[in-house]
Amino acid sequence: MNEAVSMGAIAMLASMGLIVVIALVAAGLLSFFEKRIDHGDEH
């Protein structure tokens, strides 16, 4: 019982962490590409 609960909690935390990491990476890539596109016309 205890092991199952701890495993479930770890799985939930891991999935939440993955979602947060993916969201942060996506936001960073979007801002990075937007800046590149904005400065692309200058070259």
Biopython code that builds the backbone (N, CA, C, O; Angstrom):
import numpy as np
from Bio.PDB.StructureBuilder import StructureBuilder

atoms = [
    (1, "MET", "N", (0.853, -1.190, 0.000)),
    (1, "MET", "CA", (0.000, 0.000, 0.000)),
    (1, "MET", "C", (0.895, 1.248, 0.000)),
    (1, "MET", "O", (0.740, 2.141, -0.833)),
    (2, "ASN", "N", (1.834, 1.287, 0.953)),
    (2, "ASN", "CA", (2.686, 2.468, 1.064)),
    (2, "ASN", "C", (3.530, 2.666, -0.193)),
    (2, "ASN", "O", (3.657, 3.783, -0.696)),
    (3, "GLU", "N", (4.108, 1.566, -0.696)),
    (3, "GLU", "CA", (4.950, 1.683, -1.886)),
    (3, "GLU", "C", (4.142, 2.181, -3.080)),
    (3, "GLU", "O", (4.617, 3.010, -3.856)),
    (4, "ALA", "N", (2.923, 1.673, -3.223)),
    (4, "ALA", "CA", (2.088, 2.090, -4.352)),
    (4, "ALA", "C", (1.784, 3.584, -4.257)),
    (4, "ALA", "O", (1.822, 4.301, -5.257)),
    (5, "VAL", "N", (1.483, 4.041, -3.038)),
    (5, "VAL", "CA", (1.164, 5.466, -2.862)),
    (5, "VAL", "C", (2.377, 6.321, -3.197)),
    (5, "VAL", "O", (2.257, 7.328, -3.896)),
    (6, "SER", "N", (3.551, 5.920, -2.697)),
    (6, "SER", "CA", (4.759, 6.712, -2.961)),
    (6, "SER", "C", (5.074, 6.692, -4.457)),
    (6, "SER", "O", (5.458, 7.716, -5.021)),
    (7, "MET", "N", (4.912, 5.535, -5.100)),
    (7, "MET", "CA", (5.167, 5.459, -6.537)),
    (7, "MET", "C", (4.206, 6.362, -7.298)),
    (7, "MET", "O", (4.603, 7.049, -8.239)),
    (8, "GLY", "N", (2.940, 6.358, -6.887)),
    (8, "GLY", "CA", (1.957, 7.221, -7.548)),
    (8, "GLY", "C", (2.326, 8.686, -7.376)),
    (8, "GLY", "O", (2.230, 9.473, -8.318)),
    (9, "ALA", "N", (2.749, 9.049, -6.168)),
    (9, "ALA", "CA", (3.135, 10.444, -5.917)),
    (9, "ALA", "C", (4.345, 10.814, -6.762)),
    (9, "ALA", "O", (4.403, 11.901, -7.337)),
    (10, "ILE", "N", (5.315, 9.901, -6.834)),
    (10, "ILE", "CA", (6.514, 10.173, -7.637)),
    (10, "ILE", "C", (6.126, 10.317, -9.109)),
    (10, "ILE", "O", (6.630, 11.201, -9.801)),
    (11, "ALA", "N", (5.235, 9.452, -9.586)),
    (11, "ALA", "CA", (4.812, 9.531, -10.983)),
    (11, "ALA", "C", (4.114, 10.859, -11.252)),
    (11, "ALA", "O", (4.356, 11.492, -12.279)),
    (12, "MET", "N", (3.244, 11.284, -10.328)),
    (12, "MET", "CA", (2.541, 12.561, -10.503)),
    (12, "MET", "C", (3.538, 13.716, -10.527)),
    (12, "MET", "O", (3.448, 14.601, -11.378)),
    (13, "LEU", "N", (4.493, 13.705, -9.585)),
    (13, "LEU", "CA", (5.495, 14.782, -9.541)),
    (13, "LEU", "C", (6.333, 14.768, -10.816)),
    (13, "LEU", "O", (6.630, 15.824, -11.375)),
    (14, "ALA", "N", (6.715, 13.580, -11.278)),
    (14, "ALA", "CA", (7.536, 13.482, -12.485)),
    (14, "ALA", "C", (6.778, 14.019, -13.693)),
    (14, "ALA", "O", (7.337, 14.768, -14.494)),
    (15, "SER", "N", (5.506, 13.641, -13.829)),
    (15, "SER", "CA", (4.721, 14.114, -14.975)),
    (15, "SER", "C", (4.544, 15.627, -14.908)),
    (15, "SER", "O", (4.646, 16.312, -15.926)),
    (16, "MET", "N", (4.278, 16.153, -13.707)),
    (16, "MET", "CA", (4.128, 17.603, -13.555)),
    (16, "MET", "C", (5.439, 18.304, -13.898)),
    (16, "MET", "O", (5.438, 19.329, -14.580)),
    (17, "GLY", "N", (6.557, 17.751, -13.425)),
    (17, "GLY", "CA", (7.860, 18.347, -13.726)),
    (17, "GLY", "C", (8.128, 18.334, -15.221)),
    (17, "GLY", "O", (8.628, 19.314, -15.773)),
    (18, "LEU", "N", (7.795, 17.219, -15.885)),
    (18, "LEU", "CA", (8.002, 17.138, -17.332)),
    (18, "LEU", "C", (7.182, 18.201, -18.043)),
    (18, "LEU", "O", (7.675, 18.869, -18.951)),
    (19, "ILE", "N", (5.915, 18.360, -17.626)),
    (19, "ILE", "CA", (5.048, 19.358, -18.260)),
    (19, "ILE", "C", (5.643, 20.752, -18.077)),
    (19, "ILE", "O", (5.668, 21.548, -19.015)),
    (20, "VAL", "N", (6.125, 21.045, -16.865)),
    (20, "VAL", "CA", (6.708, 22.372, -16.597)),
    (20, "VAL", "C", (7.953, 22.580, -17.454)),
    (20, "VAL", "O", (8.130, 23.644, -18.048)),
    (21, "VAL", "N", (8.814, 21.567, -17.519)),
    (21, "VAL", "CA", (10.045, 21.685, -18.311)),
    (21, "VAL", "C", (9.702, 21.896, -19.783)),
    (21, "VAL", "O", (10.287, 22.757, -20.440)),
    (22, "ILE", "N", (8.753, 21.113, -20.304)),
    (22, "ILE", "CA", (8.364, 21.244, -21.712)),
    (22, "ILE", "C", (7.812, 22.641, -21.970)),
    (22, "ILE", "O", (8.129, 23.258, -22.987)),
    (23, "ALA", "N", (6.977, 23.145, -21.044)),
    (23, "ALA", "CA", (6.396, 24.484, -21.218)),
    (23, "ALA", "C", (7.501, 25.537, -21.221)),
    (23, "ALA", "O", (7.485, 26.448, -22.050)),
    (24, "LEU", "N", (8.462, 25.421, -20.300)),
    (24, "LEU", "CA", (9.557, 26.402, -20.240)),
    (24, "LEU", "C", (10.388, 26.343, -21.519)),
    (24, "LEU", "O", (10.728, 27.384, -22.082)),
    (25, "VAL", "N", (10.717, 25.145, -21.982)),
    (25, "VAL", "CA", (11.518, 25.004, -23.203)),
    (25, "VAL", "C", (10.760, 25.577, -24.396)),
    (25, "VAL", "O", (11.341, 26.278, -25.224)),
    (26, "ALA", "N", (9.462, 25.280, -24.486)),
    (26, "ALA", "CA", (8.662, 25.795, -25.600)),
    (26, "ALA", "C", (8.637, 27.320, -25.569)),
    (26, "ALA", "O", (8.791, 27.962, -26.607)),
    (27, "ALA", "N", (8.443, 27.906, -24.382)),
    (27, "ALA", "CA", (8.409, 29.372, -24.271)),
    (27, "ALA", "C", (9.763, 29.954, -24.662)),
    (27, "ALA", "O", (9.821, 30.956, -25.375)),
    (28, "GLY", "N", (10.844, 29.341, -24.207)),
    (28, "GLY", "CA", (12.173, 29.835, -24.551)),
    (28, "GLY", "C", (12.427, 29.753, -26.048)),
    (28, "GLY", "O", (12.954, 30.694, -26.641)),
    (29, "LEU", "N", (12.056, 28.631, -26.668)),
    (29, "LEU", "CA", (12.252, 28.487, -28.110)),
    (29, "LEU", "C", (11.418, 29.508, -28.871)),
    (29, "LEU", "O", (11.893, 30.099, -29.841)),
    (30, "LEU", "N", (10.174, 29.719, -28.438)),
    (30, "LEU", "CA", (9.311, 30.689, -29.122)),
    (30, "LEU", "C", (9.927, 32.078, -29.060)),
    (30, "LEU", "O", (10.023, 32.754, -30.084)),
    (31, "SER", "N", (10.346, 32.515, -27.876)),
    (31, "SER", "CA", (10.942, 33.851, -27.737)),
    (31, "SER", "C", (12.240, 33.920, -28.543)),
    (31, "SER", "O", (12.516, 34.937, -29.180)),
    (32, "PHE", "N", (13.039, 32.853, -28.521)),
    (32, "PHE", "CA", (14.302, 32.834, -29.263)),
    (32, "PHE", "C", (14.046, 32.983, -30.763)),
    (32, "PHE", "O", (14.697, 33.789, -31.427)),
    (33, "PHE", "N", (13.103, 32.210, -31.295)),
    (33, "PHE", "CA", (12.819, 32.283, -32.730)),
    (33, "PHE", "C", (12.184, 33.614, -33.095)),
    (33, "PHE", "O", (12.444, 34.142, -34.176)),
    (34, "GLU", "N", (11.346, 34.173, -32.203)),
    (34, "GLU", "CA", (10.742, 35.475, -32.484)),
    (34, "GLU", "C", (11.829, 36.539, -32.594)),
    (34, "GLU", "O", (11.790, 37.380, -33.492)),
    (35, "LYS", "N", (12.803, 36.504, -31.679)),
    (35, "LYS", "CA", (13.902, 37.471, -31.744)),
    (35, "LYS", "C", (14.697, 37.276, -33.031)),
    (35, "LYS", "O", (15.059, 38.252, -33.688)),
    (36, "ARG", "N", (14.973, 36.027, -33.396)),
    (36, "ARG", "CA", (15.741, 35.758, -34.625)),
    (36, "ARG", "C", (14.976, 36.267, -35.833)),
    (36, "ARG", "O", (15.569, 36.853, -36.738)),
    (37, "ILE", "N", (13.664, 36.051, -35.859)),
    (37, "ILE", "CA", (12.862, 36.499, -37.003)),
    (37, "ILE", "C", (12.847, 38.025, -37.059)),
    (37, "ILE", "O", (12.941, 38.610, -38.138)),
    (38, "ASP", "N", (12.728, 38.669, -35.893)),
    (38, "ASP", "CA", (12.695, 40.135, -35.872)),
    (38, "ASP", "C", (14.014, 40.710, -36.380)),
    (38, "ASP", "O", (14.014, 41.690, -37.124)),
    (39, "HIS", "N", (15.146, 40.104, -35.983)),
    (39, "HIS", "CA", (16.446, 40.624, -36.385)),
    (39, "HIS", "C", (16.895, 40.040, -37.726)),
    (39, "HIS", "O", (17.946, 40.422, -38.240)),
    (40, "GLY", "N", (16.123, 39.130, -38.292)),
    (40, "GLY", "CA", (16.524, 38.513, -39.552)),
    (40, "GLY", "C", (16.468, 39.503, -40.706)),
    (40, "GLY", "O", (17.262, 39.399, -41.641)),
    (41, "ASP", "N", (15.540, 40.467, -40.660)),
    (41, "ASP", "CA", (15.418, 41.426, -41.762)),
    (41, "ASP", "C", (16.592, 42.408, -41.785)),
    (41, "ASP", "O", (16.918, 42.953, -42.840)),
    (42, "GLU", "N", (17.222, 42.636, -40.644)),
    (42, "GLU", "CA", (18.323, 43.599, -40.598)),
    (42, "GLU", "C", (19.523, 43.098, -41.394)),
    (42, "GLU", "O", (20.234, 43.892, -42.010)),
    (43, "HIS", "N", (19.755, 41.766, -41.384)),
    (43, "HIS", "CA", (20.913, 41.230, -42.111)),
    (43, "HIS", "C", (20.629, 41.270, -43.568)),
    (43, "HIS", "O", (21.469, 40.866, -44.372)),
]
sb = StructureBuilder()
sb.init_structure("model")
sb.init_model(0)
sb.init_chain("A")
sb.init_seg("    ")
for serial, (resi, resn, name, xyz) in enumerate(atoms, 1):
    if name == "N":
        sb.init_residue(resn, " ", resi, " ")
    sb.init_atom(name, np.array(xyz, "f"), 0.0, 1.0, " ", f" {name:<3s}", serial, name[0])
structure = sb.get_structure()
